[in-house]
């Protein structure tokens, strides 16, 4: 393997590992969703903010796309 191929595999691996790390540290939810977060300033008005929760579905989509692109480009590099 040449340097471009090694860099490509390293980049794809880092993207997959990073997406699973984000999912792990976000609470390992199965589905991506928004959770209402109460604003402590005015409970009478019930003002809420939405908090984004990273899910396994988003992790798998990002990892799959990274693997597909990495595999496609790697295949093109080996044919050169």
GROMACS elastic network, one bead per residue, 0.5 to 0.9 nm:
[ bonds ]
;  ai    aj funct       b0    kb
    1     4     6  0.81048   500
    1     5     6  0.60234   500
    1     6     6  0.66333   500
    1    78     6  0.87186   500
    2     5     6  0.55236   500
    2     6     6  0.64146   500
    2     7     6  0.87839   500
    3     6     6  0.51288   500
    3     7     6  0.60663   500
    3     8     6  0.84969   500
    4     7     6  0.51316   500
    4     8     6  0.60767   500
    4     9     6  0.86996   500
    4    74     6  0.89212   500
    4    77     6  0.81693   500
    5     8     6  0.50217   500
    5     9     6  0.62435   500
    5    10     6  0.85402   500
    5    73     6  0.88728   500
    5    74     6  0.63837   500
    5    77     6  0.71801   500
    5    78     6  0.82675   500
    6     9     6  0.52528   500
    6    10     6  0.60892   500
    6    11     6  0.85654   500
    7    10     6  0.50375   500
    7    11     6  0.60356   500
    7    12     6  0.85832   500
    8    11     6  0.51761   500
    8    12     6  0.62154   500
    8    13     6  0.85675   500
    8    70     6  0.66103   500
    8    73     6  0.80934   500
    8    74     6  0.72067   500
    9    12     6  0.51714   500
    9    13     6  0.60682   500
    9    14     6  0.85684   500
    9    70     6  0.68857   500
    9    71     6  0.86510   500
    9    74     6  0.80077   500
   10    13     6  0.51176   500
   10    14     6  0.61263   500
   10    15     6  0.87058   500
   11    14     6  0.51360   500
   11    15     6  0.63049   500
   11    16     6  0.87829   500
   11    70     6  0.84036   500
   12    15     6  0.52360   500
   12    16     6  0.63760   500
   12    17     6  0.86957   500
   12    63     6  0.85140   500
   12    66     6  0.58886   500
   12    67     6  0.64511   500
   12    69     6  0.84189   500
   12    70     6  0.59690   500
   13    16     6  0.52014   500
   13    17     6  0.60829   500
   13    18     6  0.84325   500
   13    63     6  0.89916   500
   13    66     6  0.84520   500
   13    67     6  0.82999   500
   14    17     6  0.51130   500
   14    18     6  0.58697   500
   14    19     6  0.84695   500
   15    18     6  0.51554   500
   15    19     6  0.61589   500
   15    20     6  0.87316   500
   15    62     6  0.81432   500
   15    63     6  0.71008   500
   15    66     6  0.69098   500
   16    19     6  0.52686   500
   16    20     6  0.63838   500
   16    21     6  0.86481   500
   16    59     6  0.81767   500
   16    60     6  0.87764   500
   16    62     6  0.74238   500
   16    64     6  0.83556   500
   16    66     6  0.70318   500
   16    67     6  0.79733   500
   17    20     6  0.52544   500
   17    21     6  0.60851   500
   17    22     6  0.86516   500
   17    63     6  0.84268   500
   18    22     6  0.61247   500
   18    23     6  0.85568   500
   19    22     6  0.51901   500
   19    23     6  0.62578   500
   19    24     6  0.86432   500
   19    58     6  0.86126   500
   19    59     6  0.55681   500
   19    60     6  0.83735   500
   19    62     6  0.71200   500
   19    63     6  0.69829   500
   20    24     6  0.60389   500
   20    25     6  0.86323   500
   20    56     6  0.81928   500
   20    59     6  0.62253   500
   20    60     6  0.84673   500
   20    63     6  0.83213   500
   21    25     6  0.61439   500
   21    26     6  0.84124   500
   22    25     6  0.52899   500
   22    26     6  0.59646   500
   22    27     6  0.88645   500
   22    28     6  0.88521   500
   22    54     6  0.75361   500
   22    59     6  0.83604   500
   23    26     6  0.51220   500
   23    27     6  0.66986   500
   23    28     6  0.54853   500
   23    29     6  0.75152   500
   23    53     6  0.88241   500
   23    54     6  0.58484   500
   23    55     6  0.61643   500
   23    56     6  0.65397   500
   23    58     6  0.86779   500
   23    59     6  0.66514   500
   24    27     6  0.57488   500
   24    29     6  0.84287   500
   24    56     6  0.89972   500
   25    28     6  0.70414   500
   26    29     6  0.75488   500
   26    53     6  0.67148   500
   26    54     6  0.61077   500
   26    55     6  0.80097   500
   27    53     6  0.80762   500
   27    54     6  0.80114   500
   27    55     6  0.83963   500
   28    31     6  0.89804   500
   28    54     6  0.78569   500
   28    55     6  0.65944   500
   28    56     6  0.69607   500
   29    32     6  0.70886   500
   29    33     6  0.89348   500
   29    53     6  0.74839   500
   29    54     6  0.69275   500
   29    56     6  0.62870   500
   29    57     6  0.89983   500
   30    54     6  0.86052   500
   30    55     6  0.51329   500
   30    57     6  0.66625   500
   31    53     6  0.82908   500
   31    54     6  0.74777   500
   31    56     6  0.58304   500
   31    57     6  0.56856   500
   31    58     6  0.77025   500
   32    52     6  0.77285   500
   32    53     6  0.56581   500
   32    54     6  0.50291   500
   32    56     6  0.70184   500
   32    57     6  0.65897   500
   32    58     6  0.65372   500
   33    51     6  0.83966   500
   33    52     6  0.61913   500
   33    53     6  0.53689   500
   33    54     6  0.70688   500
   33    55     6  0.73093   500
   34    50     6  0.57125   500
   34    51     6  0.53232   500
   34    53     6  0.58034   500
   34    54     6  0.88152   500
   35    49     6  0.82497   500
   35    50     6  0.54064   500
   35    51     6  0.51073   500
   35    52     6  0.65459   500
   35    53     6  0.70413   500
   36    48     6  0.59356   500
   36    49     6  0.56774   500
   36    51     6  0.62194   500
   37    47     6  0.87623   500
   37    48     6  0.54300   500
   37    49     6  0.50149   500
   37    50     6  0.56238   500
   37    51     6  0.63193   500
   38    41     6  0.88235   500
   38    42     6  0.88587   500
   38    43     6  0.76816   500
   38    46     6  0.71505   500
   38    47     6  0.65860   500
   38    49     6  0.64221   500
   38    50     6  0.86206   500
   39    42     6  0.64953   500
   39    43     6  0.69971   500
   39    46     6  0.74764   500
   39    47     6  0.58589   500
   39    48     6  0.55137   500
   39    49     6  0.67905   500
   40    43     6  0.63094   500
   40    47     6  0.86665   500
   41    47     6  0.85702   500
   42    45     6  0.57529   500
   42    46     6  0.65799   500
   42    47     6  0.67613   500
   43    47     6  0.69893   500
   44    47     6  0.81814   500
   45    48     6  0.89971   500
   54    57     6  0.84766   500
   54    58     6  0.69143   500
   54    59     6  0.77859   500
   55    58     6  0.55947   500
   55    59     6  0.64831   500
   55    60     6  0.88905   500
   56    60     6  0.60924   500
   56    61     6  0.85817   500
   57    60     6  0.52265   500
   57    61     6  0.62717   500
   57    62     6  0.87336   500
   58    61     6  0.51005   500
   58    62     6  0.61904   500
   58    63     6  0.85069   500
   59    62     6  0.52949   500
   59    63     6  0.60498   500
   59    64     6  0.84529   500
   60    63     6  0.50389   500
   60    64     6  0.58318   500
   60    65     6  0.83870   500
   61    64     6  0.51764   500
   61    65     6  0.60819   500
   61    66     6  0.85115   500
   62    65     6  0.52165   500
   62    66     6  0.60961   500
   62    67     6  0.85946   500
   63    66     6  0.50931   500
   63    67     6  0.61175   500
   63    68     6  0.85852   500
   64    67     6  0.51008   500
   64    68     6  0.60873   500
   64    69     6  0.85904   500
   65    68     6  0.51016   500
   65    69     6  0.61211   500
   65    70     6  0.83876   500
   66    69     6  0.52988   500
   66    70     6  0.59373   500
   66    71     6  0.84179   500
   67    70     6  0.50373   500
   67    71     6  0.58868   500
   67    72     6  0.84169   500
   68    71     6  0.51507   500
   68    72     6  0.60599   500
   68    73     6  0.85962   500
   69    72     6  0.51097   500
   69    73     6  0.61109   500
   69    74     6  0.83748   500
   70    73     6  0.53165   500
   70    74     6  0.59207   500
   70    75     6  0.84608   500
   71    74     6  0.50561   500
   71    75     6  0.60249   500
   71    76     6  0.86121   500
   72    75     6  0.51542   500
   72    76     6  0.63310   500
   72    77     6  0.87358   500
   73    76     6  0.50070   500
   73    77     6  0.61488   500
   73    78     6  0.86869   500
   74    77     6  0.50315   500
   74    78     6  0.62348   500
   74    79     6  0.87750   500
   75    78     6  0.52763   500
   75    79     6  0.64898   500
   76    79     6  0.53386   500
   76    80     6  0.67008   500
   77    80     6  0.54178   500
